[in-house]
């Protein structure tokens, strides 16, 4: 692996982290927290709580898919 490839990887990781940070800032600004989105299920009964974050999982999966596809396309050049 040459220095140019390492530089590209580091640049993309930095941009990805910046985009992720911006996303979290936007979620906080609109008071949307992961785990409390519409479509996240929470069942409580006495001392038992079961949480099934379906919408949060789908959102994270979609964002990671887009980011990883962009990363793969950039590295193929």
C-alpha positions as a Markdown table, in Angstrom:
| # | Residue | x | y | z |
|---|---|---|---|---|
| 1 | Unk | 0.0 | 0.0 | 0.0 |
| 2 | Unk | 1.5 | 3.3 | -1.0 |
| 3 | Unk | 1.3 | 6.6 | 0.7 |
| 4 | Unk | -1.3 | 8.0 | -1.8 |
| 5 | Unk | -3.7 | 5.2 | -0.8 |
| 6 | Unk | -3.2 | 5.7 | 2.9 |
| 7 | Unk | -3.7 | 9.5 | 2.4 |
| 8 | Unk | -7.0 | 8.8 | 0.6 |
| 9 | Unk | -8.2 | 6.5 | 3.3 |
| 10 | Unk | -7.4 | 8.9 | 6.1 |
| 11 | Unk | -9.0 | 11.8 | 4.2 |
| 12 | Unk | -12.2 | 9.8 | 3.7 |
| 13 | Unk | -12.3 | 8.6 | 7.3 |
| 14 | Unk | -12.0 | 12.2 | 8.4 |
| 15 | Unk | -14.7 | 13.4 | 6.1 |
| 16 | Unk | -16.9 | 10.5 | 7.2 |
| 17 | Unk | -16.4 | 11.4 | 10.9 |
| 18 | Unk | -17.2 | 15.0 | 10.1 |
| 19 | Unk | -20.4 | 14.0 | 8.3 |
| 20 | Unk | -21.4 | 11.8 | 11.2 |
| 21 | Unk | -20.8 | 14.6 | 13.7 |
| 22 | Unk | -22.9 | 17.0 | 11.6 |
| 23 | Unk | -25.7 | 14.4 | 11.5 |
| 24 | Unk | -25.6 | 14.0 | 15.3 |
| 25 | Unk | -25.7 | 17.8 | 15.7 |
| 26 | Unk | -28.7 | 18.0 | 13.4 |
| 27 | Unk | -30.5 | 15.2 | 15.3 |
| 28 | Unk | -29.9 | 17.0 | 18.6 |
| 29 | Unk | -31.1 | 20.3 | 17.2 |
| 30 | Unk | -34.4 | 18.8 | 16.1 |
| 31 | Unk | -34.6 | 16.8 | 19.4 |
| 32 | Unk | -34.5 | 13.4 | 17.6 |
| 33 | Unk | -32.6 | 10.9 | 19.6 |
| 34 | Unk | -31.8 | 7.4 | 18.3 |
| 35 | Unk | -33.9 | 4.8 | 20.1 |
| 36 | Unk | -36.9 | 7.2 | 20.4 |
| 37 | Unk | -37.8 | 7.5 | 16.7 |
| 38 | Unk | -41.3 | 6.6 | 15.5 |
| 39 | Unk | -41.0 | 2.9 | 14.7 |
| 40 | Unk | -38.9 | 2.1 | 17.7 |
| 41 | Unk | -40.8 | -0.2 | 20.0 |
| 42 | Unk | -40.6 | -0.3 | 23.7 |
| 43 | Unk | -42.5 | -2.7 | 25.9 |
| 44 | Unk | -42.7 | -2.3 | 29.7 |
| 45 | Unk | -44.3 | -4.6 | 32.2 |
| 46 | Unk | -43.5 | -4.3 | 35.8 |
| 47 | Unk | -39.7 | -4.7 | 36.2 |
| 48 | Unk | -39.3 | -5.9 | 32.6 |
| 49 | Unk | -38.4 | -3.6 | 29.7 |
| 50 | Unk | -37.9 | -4.7 | 26.1 |
| 51 | Unk | -36.7 | -2.2 | 23.5 |
| 52 | Unk | -36.7 | -3.0 | 19.8 |
| 53 | Unk | -35.2 | 0.0 | 17.9 |
| 54 | Unk | -36.4 | -0.9 | 14.4 |
| 55 | Unk | -36.5 | 2.7 | 12.9 |
| 56 | Unk | -33.1 | 3.6 | 14.4 |
| 57 | Unk | -31.5 | 0.4 | 13.1 |
| 58 | Unk | -32.9 | 1.1 | 9.6 |
| 59 | Unk | -31.7 | 4.7 | 9.7 |
| 60 | Unk | -28.2 | 3.7 | 10.8 |
| 61 | Unk | -28.0 | 0.9 | 8.2 |
| 62 | Unk | -29.1 | 3.3 | 5.4 |
| 63 | Unk | -26.5 | 5.9 | 6.4 |
| 64 | Unk | -23.7 | 3.4 | 6.7 |
| 65 | Unk | -24.6 | 1.9 | 3.3 |
| 66 | Unk | -24.4 | 5.2 | 1.6 |
| 67 | Unk | -21.1 | 6.2 | 3.3 |
| 68 | Unk | -19.5 | 2.8 | 2.6 |
| 69 | Unk | -20.6 | 2.9 | -1.1 |
| 70 | Unk | -19.1 | 6.4 | -1.4 |
| 71 | Unk | -15.9 | 5.2 | 0.2 |
| 72 | Unk | -15.7 | 2.2 | -2.1 |
| 73 | Unk | -16.2 | 4.4 | -5.2 |
| 74 | Unk | -13.6 | 6.9 | -4.2 |
| 75 | Unk | -11.0 | 4.2 | -3.5 |
| 76 | Unk | -11.6 | 2.5 | -6.9 |
| 77 | Unk | -10.3 | 5.6 | -8.7 |
